[in-house]
Amino acid sequence: MDTSLDQPANVRAFREHLADHLRQAQAGPSFVILSRGEPLARIAPPDPVLPRAALLGALNGQIWMADDFDADDADLIAAAEAGLDP
């Protein structure tokens, strides 16, 4: 866990000011929670939620399909009809 950019907060201070720390984390800064000087957990802002429209076409140009990807495979069809594993 890379905690070099996180603001440190010990467990007691984090618990006593939980609401403040959560509001700050939501706005941007991350916190590393320390217990006896050792990292215990990391509190970070949530990932931004992308609108569904932004996801449409996200893989455009990144997927390749063979020209014959939907061609019938006679051996596979025969095995399926016979109830056998191909």
Jmol script that loads the backbone (N, CA, C; Angstrom):
load data "model"
ATOM      1  N   MET A   1       0.861  -1.175   0.000  1.00  0.00           N
ATOM      2  CA  MET A   1       0.000   0.000   0.000  1.00  0.00           C
ATOM      3  C   MET A   1       0.897   1.223   0.000  1.00  0.00           C
ATOM      4  N   ASP A   2       0.817   2.018  -1.053  1.00  0.00           N
ATOM      5  CA  ASP A   2       1.592   3.256  -1.116  1.00  0.00           C
ATOM      6  C   ASP A   2       0.823   4.340  -0.379  1.00  0.00           C
ATOM      7  N   THR A   3       1.362   4.751   0.753  1.00  0.00           N
ATOM      8  CA  THR A   3       0.673   5.735   1.593  1.00  0.00           C
ATOM      9  C   THR A   3       1.391   7.082   1.575  1.00  0.00           C
ATOM     10  N   SER A   4       2.287   7.292   0.607  1.00  0.00           N
ATOM     11  CA  SER A   4       3.107   8.498   0.621  1.00  0.00           C
ATOM     12  C   SER A   4       2.296   9.785   0.436  1.00  0.00           C
ATOM     13  N   LEU A   5       1.140   9.722  -0.236  1.00  0.00           N
ATOM     14  CA  LEU A   5       0.343  10.929  -0.455  1.00  0.00           C
ATOM     15  C   LEU A   5      -0.844  11.024   0.494  1.00  0.00           C
ATOM     16  N   ASP A   6      -1.003  10.047   1.358  1.00  0.00           N
ATOM     17  CA  ASP A   6      -2.135  10.019   2.276  1.00  0.00           C
ATOM     18  C   ASP A   6      -1.860  10.853   3.517  1.00  0.00           C
ATOM     19  N   GLN A   7      -2.933  11.440   4.043  1.00  0.00           N
ATOM     20  CA  GLN A   7      -2.818  12.155   5.312  1.00  0.00           C
ATOM     21  C   GLN A   7      -2.895  11.114   6.434  1.00  0.00           C
ATOM     22  N   PRO A   8      -1.978  11.143   7.385  1.00  0.00           N
ATOM     23  CA  PRO A   8      -2.028  10.170   8.471  1.00  0.00           C
ATOM     24  C   PRO A   8      -3.086  10.534   9.512  1.00  0.00           C
ATOM     25  N   ALA A   9      -3.697   9.531  10.085  1.00  0.00           N
ATOM     26  CA  ALA A   9      -4.647   9.725  11.192  1.00  0.00           C
ATOM     27  C   ALA A   9      -4.565   8.492  12.072  1.00  0.00           C
ATOM     28  N   ASN A  10      -4.309   8.685  13.365  1.00  0.00           N
ATOM     29  CA  ASN A  10      -4.282   7.513  14.223  1.00  0.00           C
ATOM     30  C   ASN A  10      -5.722   7.066  14.501  1.00  0.00           C
ATOM     31  N   VAL A  11      -5.865   5.849  14.960  1.00  0.00           N
ATOM     32  CA  VAL A  11      -7.185   5.246  15.141  1.00  0.00           C
ATOM     33  C   VAL A  11      -8.055   6.097  16.056  1.00  0.00           C
ATOM     34  N   ARG A  12      -7.509   6.543  17.166  1.00  0.00           N
ATOM     35  CA  ARG A  12      -8.308   7.317  18.124  1.00  0.00           C
ATOM     36  C   ARG A  12      -8.796   8.633  17.507  1.00  0.00           C
ATOM     37  N   ALA A  13      -7.899   9.379  16.850  1.00  0.00           N
ATOM     38  CA  ALA A  13      -8.288  10.649  16.234  1.00  0.00           C
ATOM     39  C   ALA A  13      -9.293  10.415  15.111  1.00  0.00           C
ATOM     40  N   PHE A  14      -9.089   9.342  14.344  1.00  0.00           N
ATOM     41  CA  PHE A  14     -10.015   9.044  13.260  1.00  0.00           C
ATOM     42  C   PHE A  14     -11.409   8.734  13.811  1.00  0.00           C
ATOM     43  N   ARG A  15     -11.461   7.957  14.871  1.00  0.00           N
ATOM     44  CA  ARG A  15     -12.749   7.598  15.480  1.00  0.00           C
ATOM     45  C   ARG A  15     -13.431   8.841  16.064  1.00  0.00           C
ATOM     46  N   GLU A  16     -12.659   9.692  16.719  1.00  0.00           N
ATOM     47  CA  GLU A  16     -13.244  10.874  17.352  1.00  0.00           C
ATOM     48  C   GLU A  16     -13.749  11.889  16.332  1.00  0.00           C
ATOM     49  N   HIS A  17     -13.147  11.920  15.153  1.00  0.00           N
ATOM     50  CA  HIS A  17     -13.522  12.893  14.126  1.00  0.00           C
ATOM     51  C   HIS A  17     -13.955  12.182  12.838  1.00  0.00           C
ATOM     52  N   LEU A  18     -14.651  11.078  12.994  1.00  0.00           N
ATOM     53  CA  LEU A  18     -15.025  10.237  11.862  1.00  0.00           C
ATOM     54  C   LEU A  18     -15.768  11.015  10.779  1.00  0.00           C
ATOM     55  N   ALA A  19     -16.802  11.743  11.154  1.00  0.00           N
ATOM     56  CA  ALA A  19     -17.601  12.470  10.162  1.00  0.00           C
ATOM     57  C   ALA A  19     -16.746  13.478   9.390  1.00  0.00           C
ATOM     58  N   ASP A  20     -15.869  14.192  10.091  1.00  0.00           N
ATOM     59  CA  ASP A  20     -14.998  15.166   9.421  1.00  0.00           C
ATOM     60  C   ASP A  20     -14.056  14.477   8.435  1.00  0.00           C
ATOM     61  N   HIS A  21     -13.444  13.371   8.874  1.00  0.00           N
ATOM     62  CA  HIS A  21     -12.524  12.650   7.992  1.00  0.00           C
ATOM     63  C   HIS A  21     -13.253  12.108   6.768  1.00  0.00           C
ATOM     64  N   LEU A  22     -14.447  11.605   6.940  1.00  0.00           N
ATOM     65  CA  LEU A  22     -15.194  11.066   5.804  1.00  0.00           C
ATOM     66  C   LEU A  22     -15.581  12.167   4.825  1.00  0.00           C
ATOM     67  N   ARG A  23     -15.980  13.323   5.351  1.00  0.00           N
ATOM     68  CA  ARG A  23     -16.299  14.453   4.461  1.00  0.00           C
ATOM     69  C   ARG A  23     -15.055  14.879   3.675  1.00  0.00           C
ATOM     70  N   GLN A  24     -13.925  14.940   4.349  1.00  0.00           N
ATOM     71  CA  GLN A  24     -12.682  15.328   3.677  1.00  0.00           C
ATOM     72  C   GLN A  24     -12.283  14.297   2.625  1.00  0.00           C
ATOM     73  N   ALA A  25     -12.419  13.017   2.957  1.00  0.00           N
ATOM     74  CA  ALA A  25     -12.066  11.960   2.007  1.00  0.00           C
ATOM     75  C   ALA A  25     -12.975  12.014   0.785  1.00  0.00           C
ATOM     76  N   GLN A  26     -14.244  12.320   0.993  1.00  0.00           N
ATOM     77  CA  GLN A  26     -15.175  12.418  -0.125  1.00  0.00           C
ATOM     78  C   GLN A  26     -14.750  13.554  -1.068  1.00  0.00           C
ATOM     79  N   ALA A  27     -14.171  14.601  -0.505  1.00  0.00           N
ATOM     80  CA  ALA A  27     -13.751  15.758  -1.296  1.00  0.00           C
ATOM     81  C   ALA A  27     -12.410  15.534  -1.991  1.00  0.00           C
ATOM     82  N   GLY A  28     -11.655  14.537  -1.582  1.00  0.00           N
ATOM     83  CA  GLY A  28     -10.403  14.313  -2.297  1.00  0.00           C
ATOM     84  C   GLY A  28      -9.260  13.688  -1.531  1.00  0.00           C
ATOM     85  N   PRO A  29      -8.849  14.221  -0.388  1.00  0.00           N
ATOM     86  CA  PRO A  29      -7.664  13.628   0.228  1.00  0.00           C
ATOM     87  C   PRO A  29      -7.939  12.236   0.788  1.00  0.00           C
ATOM     88  N   SER A  30      -6.921  11.403   0.728  1.00  0.00           N
ATOM     89  CA  SER A  30      -6.995  10.065   1.306  1.00  0.00           C
ATOM     90  C   SER A  30      -6.380  10.094   2.693  1.00  0.00           C
ATOM     91  N   PHE A  31      -6.778   9.153   3.508  1.00  0.00           N
ATOM     92  CA  PHE A  31      -6.229   9.023   4.854  1.00  0.00           C
ATOM     93  C   PHE A  31      -5.702   7.621   5.045  1.00  0.00           C
ATOM     94  N   VAL A  32      -4.549   7.533   5.683  1.00  0.00           N
ATOM     95  CA  VAL A  32      -4.066   6.230   6.107  1.00  0.00           C
ATOM     96  C   VAL A  32      -4.270   6.187   7.616  1.00  0.00           C
ATOM     97  N   ILE A  33      -4.945   5.157   8.067  1.00  0.00           N
ATOM     98  CA  ILE A  33      -5.232   5.003   9.491  1.00  0.00           C
ATOM     99  C   ILE A  33      -4.075   4.227  10.106  1.00  0.00           C
ATOM    100  N   LEU A  34      -3.494   4.808  11.142  1.00  0.00           N
ATOM    101  CA  LEU A  34      -2.334   4.201  11.794  1.00  0.00           C
ATOM    102  C   LEU A  34      -2.715   3.629  13.150  1.00  0.00           C
ATOM    103  N   SER A  35      -2.174   2.477  13.430  1.00  0.00           N
ATOM    104  CA  SER A  35      -2.297   1.873  14.752  1.00  0.00           C
ATOM    105  C   SER A  35      -0.890   1.617  15.258  1.00  0.00           C
ATOM    106  N   ARG A  36      -0.517   2.333  16.281  1.00  0.00           N
ATOM    107  CA  ARG A  36       0.838   2.256  16.839  1.00  0.00           C
ATOM    108  C   ARG A  36       1.889   2.550  15.781  1.00  0.00           C
ATOM    109  N   GLY A  37       1.577   3.523  14.903  1.00  0.00           N
ATOM    110  CA  GLY A  37       2.515   3.948  13.880  1.00  0.00           C
ATOM    111  C   GLY A  37       2.546   3.081  12.631  1.00  0.00           C
ATOM    112  N   GLU A  38       1.811   1.981  12.613  1.00  0.00           N
ATOM    113  CA  GLU A  38       1.788   1.087  11.463  1.00  0.00           C
ATOM    114  C   GLU A  38       0.501   1.293  10.666  1.00  0.00           C
ATOM    115  N   PRO A  39       0.575   1.303   9.334  1.00  0.00           N
ATOM    116  CA  PRO A  39      -0.641   1.448   8.529  1.00  0.00           C
ATOM    117  C   PRO A  39      -1.611   0.299   8.780  1.00  0.00           C
ATOM    118  N   LEU A  40      -2.857   0.657   8.988  1.00  0.00           N
ATOM    119  CA  LEU A  40      -3.895  -0.327   9.283  1.00  0.00           C
ATOM    120  C   LEU A  40      -4.926  -0.373   8.164  1.00  0.00           C
ATOM    121  N   ALA A  41      -5.304   0.798   7.654  1.00  0.00           N
ATOM    122  CA  ALA A  41      -6.310   0.882   6.599  1.00  0.00           C
ATOM    123  C   ALA A  41      -6.124   2.185   5.845  1.00  0.00           C
ATOM    124  N   ARG A  42      -6.751   2.261   4.696  1.00  0.00           N
ATOM    125  CA  ARG A  42      -6.699   3.474   3.895  1.00  0.00           C
ATOM    126  C   ARG A  42      -8.121   3.880   3.548  1.00  0.00           C
ATOM    127  N   ILE A  43      -8.460   5.126   3.785  1.00  0.00           N
ATOM    128  CA  ILE A  43      -9.765   5.688   3.446  1.00  0.00           C
ATOM    129  C   ILE A  43      -9.530   6.640   2.283  1.00  0.00           C
ATOM    130  N   ALA A  44     -10.239   6.399   1.173  1.00  0.00           N
ATOM    131  CA  ALA A  44     -10.042   7.206  -0.035  1.00  0.00           C
ATOM    132  C   ALA A  44     -11.391   7.617  -0.600  1.00  0.00           C
ATOM    133  N   PRO A  45     -11.393   8.662  -1.419  1.00  0.00           N
ATOM    134  CA  PRO A  45     -12.653   9.078  -2.034  1.00  0.00           C
ATOM    135  C   PRO A  45     -13.142   7.998  -2.992  1.00  0.00           C
ATOM    136  N   PRO A  46     -14.436   7.933  -3.215  1.00  0.00           N
ATOM    137  CA  PRO A  46     -14.956   6.922  -4.137  1.00  0.00           C
ATOM    138  C   PRO A  46     -14.552   7.254  -5.573  1.00  0.00           C
ATOM    139  N   ASP A  47     -14.490   6.216  -6.401  1.00  0.00           N
ATOM    140  CA  ASP A  47     -14.233   6.435  -7.822  1.00  0.00           C
ATOM    141  C   ASP A  47     -15.419   7.179  -8.419  1.00  0.00           C
ATOM    142  N   PRO A  48     -15.156   8.047  -9.375  1.00  0.00           N
ATOM    143  CA  PRO A  48     -16.273   8.776  -9.978  1.00  0.00           C
ATOM    144  C   PRO A  48     -17.210   7.809 -10.707  1.00  0.00           C
ATOM    145  N   VAL A  49     -18.486   8.086 -10.639  1.00  0.00           N
ATOM    146  CA  VAL A  49     -19.475   7.253 -11.312  1.00  0.00           C
ATOM    147  C   VAL A  49     -19.686   7.835 -12.709  1.00  0.00           C
ATOM    148  N   LEU A  50     -19.402   7.017 -13.700  1.00  0.00           N
ATOM    149  CA  LEU A  50     -19.565   7.469 -15.078  1.00  0.00           C
ATOM    150  C   LEU A  50     -21.013   7.280 -15.509  1.00  0.00           C
ATOM    151  N   PRO A  51     -21.551   8.234 -16.233  1.00  0.00           N
ATOM    152  CA  PRO A  51     -22.902   8.037 -16.750  1.00  0.00           C
ATOM    153  C   PRO A  51     -22.906   6.865 -17.724  1.00  0.00           C
ATOM    154  N   ARG A  52     -24.015   6.175 -17.778  1.00  0.00           N
ATOM    155  CA  ARG A  52     -24.116   4.984 -18.611  1.00  0.00           C
ATOM    156  C   ARG A  52     -23.748   5.289 -20.068  1.00  0.00           C
ATOM    157  N   ALA A  53     -24.124   6.464 -20.552  1.00  0.00           N
ATOM    158  CA  ALA A  53     -23.823   6.838 -21.924  1.00  0.00           C
ATOM    159  C   ALA A  53     -22.316   6.867 -22.184  1.00  0.00           C
ATOM    160  N   ALA A  54     -21.530   7.179 -21.186  1.00  0.00           N
ATOM    161  CA  ALA A  54     -20.079   7.226 -21.350  1.00  0.00           C
ATOM    162  C   ALA A  54     -19.502   5.832 -21.571  1.00  0.00           C
ATOM    163  N   LEU A  55     -20.210   4.807 -21.122  1.00  0.00           N
ATOM    164  CA  LEU A  55     -19.727   3.440 -21.272  1.00  0.00           C
ATOM    165  C   LEU A  55     -20.013   2.877 -22.657  1.00  0.00           C
ATOM    166  N   LEU A  56     -21.044   3.401 -23.319  1.00  0.00           N
ATOM    167  CA  LEU A  56     -21.378   2.911 -24.648  1.00  0.00           C
ATOM    168  C   LEU A  56     -20.251   3.263 -25.614  1.00  0.00           C
ATOM    169  N   GLY A  57     -19.769   2.285 -26.297  1.00  0.00           N
ATOM    170  CA  GLY A  57     -18.686   2.501 -27.253  1.00  0.00           C
ATOM    171  C   GLY A  57     -17.313   2.593 -26.615  1.00  0.00           C
ATOM    172  N   ALA A  58     -17.205   2.317 -25.325  1.00  0.00           N
ATOM    173  CA  ALA A  58     -15.916   2.448 -24.641  1.00  0.00           C
ATOM    174  C   ALA A  58     -14.862   1.500 -25.209  1.00  0.00           C
ATOM    175  N   LEU A  59     -15.285   0.355 -25.749  1.00  0.00           N
ATOM    176  CA  LEU A  59     -14.337  -0.615 -26.306  1.00  0.00           C
ATOM    177  C   LEU A  59     -14.259  -0.537 -27.823  1.00  0.00           C
ATOM    178  N   ASN A  60     -14.816   0.507 -28.411  1.00  0.00           N
ATOM    179  CA  ASN A  60     -14.806   0.655 -29.855  1.00  0.00           C
ATOM    180  C   ASN A  60     -13.376   0.609 -30.382  1.00  0.00           C
ATOM    181  N   GLY A  61     -13.136  -0.284 -31.338  1.00  0.00           N
ATOM    182  CA  GLY A  61     -11.811  -0.424 -31.929  1.00  0.00           C
ATOM    183  C   GLY A  61     -10.860  -1.272 -31.117  1.00  0.00           C
ATOM    184  N   GLN A  62     -11.285  -1.821 -29.994  1.00  0.00           N
ATOM    185  CA  GLN A  62     -10.397  -2.608 -29.142  1.00  0.00           C
ATOM    186  C   GLN A  62     -10.720  -4.101 -29.168  1.00  0.00           C
ATOM    187  N   ILE A  63     -11.804  -4.470 -29.828  1.00  0.00           N
ATOM    188  CA  ILE A  63     -12.199  -5.874 -29.888  1.00  0.00           C
ATOM    189  C   ILE A  63     -12.109  -6.334 -31.330  1.00  0.00           C
ATOM    190  N   TRP A  64     -11.510  -7.474 -31.538  1.00  0.00           N
ATOM    191  CA  TRP A  64     -11.373  -8.031 -32.864  1.00  0.00           C
ATOM    192  C   TRP A  64     -12.105  -9.358 -32.913  1.00  0.00           C
ATOM    193  N   MET A  65     -12.859  -9.588 -33.982  1.00  0.00           N
ATOM    194  CA  MET A  65     -13.526 -10.865 -34.200  1.00  0.00           C
ATOM    195  C   MET A  65     -13.151 -11.373 -35.579  1.00  0.00           C
ATOM    196  N   ALA A  66     -12.896 -12.668 -35.666  1.00  0.00           N
ATOM    197  CA  ALA A  66     -12.593 -13.270 -36.954  1.00  0.00           C
ATOM    198  C   ALA A  66     -13.806 -13.157 -37.858  1.00  0.00           C
ATOM    199  N   ASP A  67     -13.572 -13.064 -39.123  1.00  0.00           N
ATOM    200  CA  ASP A  67     -14.668 -12.944 -40.076  1.00  0.00           C
ATOM    201  C   ASP A  67     -15.631 -14.121 -40.002  1.00  0.00           C
ATOM    202  N   ASP A  68     -15.132 -15.290 -39.621  1.00  0.00           N
ATOM    203  CA  ASP A  68     -15.977 -16.485 -39.578  1.00  0.00           C
ATOM    204  C   ASP A  68     -16.363 -16.889 -38.148  1.00  0.00           C
ATOM    205  N   PHE A  69     -16.389 -15.914 -37.219  1.00  0.00           N
ATOM    206  CA  PHE A  69     -16.653 -16.254 -35.821  1.00  0.00           C
ATOM    207  C   PHE A  69     -18.013 -16.910 -35.619  1.00  0.00           C
ATOM    208  N   ASP A  70     -18.983 -16.627 -36.484  1.00  0.00           N
ATOM    209  CA  ASP A  70     -20.311 -17.211 -36.312  1.00  0.00           C
ATOM    210  C   ASP A  70     -20.603 -18.317 -37.325  1.00  0.00           C
ATOM    211  N   ALA A  71     -19.550 -18.806 -37.997  1.00  0.00           N
ATOM    212  CA  ALA A  71     -19.728 -19.897 -38.964  1.00  0.00           C
ATOM    213  C   ALA A  71     -20.031 -21.191 -38.210  1.00  0.00           C
ATOM    214  N   ASP A  72     -20.869 -22.019 -38.829  1.00  0.00           N
ATOM    215  CA  ASP A  72     -21.213 -23.302 -38.216  1.00  0.00           C
ATOM    216  C   ASP A  72     -20.021 -24.242 -38.277  1.00  0.00           C
ATOM    217  N   ASP A  73     -19.786 -24.930 -37.185  1.00  0.00           N
ATOM    218  CA  ASP A  73     -18.736 -25.943 -37.119  1.00  0.00           C
ATOM    219  C   ASP A  73     -19.442 -27.295 -37.155  1.00  0.00           C
ATOM    220  N   ALA A  74     -19.345 -27.992 -38.278  1.00  0.00           N
ATOM    221  CA  ALA A  74     -20.079 -29.242 -38.482  1.00  0.00           C
ATOM    222  C   ALA A  74     -19.736 -30.279 -37.414  1.00  0.00           C
ATOM    223  N   ASP A  75     -18.467 -30.382 -37.043  1.00  0.00           N
ATOM    224  CA  ASP A  75     -18.078 -31.368 -36.028  1.00  0.00           C
ATOM    225  C   ASP A  75     -18.684 -31.032 -34.672  1.00  0.00           C
ATOM    226  N   LEU A  76     -18.710 -29.757 -34.318  1.00  0.00           N
ATOM    227  CA  LEU A  76     -19.283 -29.340 -33.038  1.00  0.00           C
ATOM    228  C   LEU A  76     -20.790 -29.586 -33.019  1.00  0.00           C
ATOM    229  N   ILE A  77     -21.473 -29.282 -34.100  1.00  0.00           N
ATOM    230  CA  ILE A  77     -22.909 -29.522 -34.188  1.00  0.00           C
ATOM    231  C   ILE A  77     -23.209 -31.007 -34.093  1.00  0.00           C
ATOM    232  N   ALA A  78     -22.445 -31.824 -34.788  1.00  0.00           N
ATOM    233  CA  ALA A  78     -22.648 -33.286 -34.746  1.00  0.00           C
ATOM    234  C   ALA A  78     -22.426 -33.811 -33.328  1.00  0.00           C
ATOM    235  N   ALA A  79     -21.393 -33.317 -32.638  1.00  0.00           N
ATOM    236  CA  ALA A  79     -21.117 -33.764 -31.273  1.00  0.00           C
ATOM    237  C   ALA A  79     -22.243 -33.340 -30.333  1.00  0.00           C
ATOM    238  N   ALA A  80     -22.769 -32.125 -30.518  1.00  0.00           N
ATOM    239  CA  ALA A  80     -23.851 -31.651 -29.669  1.00  0.00           C
ATOM    240  C   ALA A  80     -25.124 -32.466 -29.903  1.00  0.00           C
ATOM    241  N   GLU A  81     -25.400 -32.762 -31.155  1.00  0.00           N
ATOM    242  CA  GLU A  81     -26.583 -33.555 -31.473  1.00  0.00           C
ATOM    243  C   GLU A  81     -26.457 -34.973 -30.959  1.00  0.00           C
ATOM    244  N   ALA A  82     -25.251 -35.499 -30.913  1.00  0.00           N
ATOM    245  CA  ALA A  82     -25.028 -36.863 -30.426  1.00  0.00           C
ATOM    246  C   ALA A  82     -24.898 -36.914 -28.912  1.00  0.00           C
ATOM    247  N   GLY A  83     -24.824 -35.734 -28.273  1.00  0.00           N
ATOM    248  CA  GLY A  83     -24.690 -35.663 -26.826  1.00  0.00           C
ATOM    249  C   GLY A  83     -23.286 -35.977 -26.349  1.00  0.00           C
ATOM    250  N   LEU A  84     -22.321 -35.744 -27.191  1.00  0.00           N
ATOM    251  CA  LEU A  84     -20.930 -36.025 -26.855  1.00  0.00           C
ATOM    252  C   LEU A  84     -20.185 -34.723 -26.577  1.00  0.00           C
ATOM    253  N   ASP A  85     -19.107 -34.839 -25.818  1.00  0.00           N
ATOM    254  CA  ASP A  85     -18.204 -33.700 -25.639  1.00  0.00           C
ATOM    255  C   ASP A  85     -17.383 -33.557 -26.904  1.00  0.00           C
ATOM    256  N   PRO A  86     -17.182 -32.360 -27.407  1.00  0.00           N
ATOM    257  CA  PRO A  86     -16.399 -32.170 -28.645  1.00  0.00           C
ATOM    258  C   PRO A  86     -14.951 -32.557 -28.474  1.00  0.00           C
TER     259      PRO A  86
END
end "model"
wireframe off; spacefill off
backbone 0.3
color backbone group
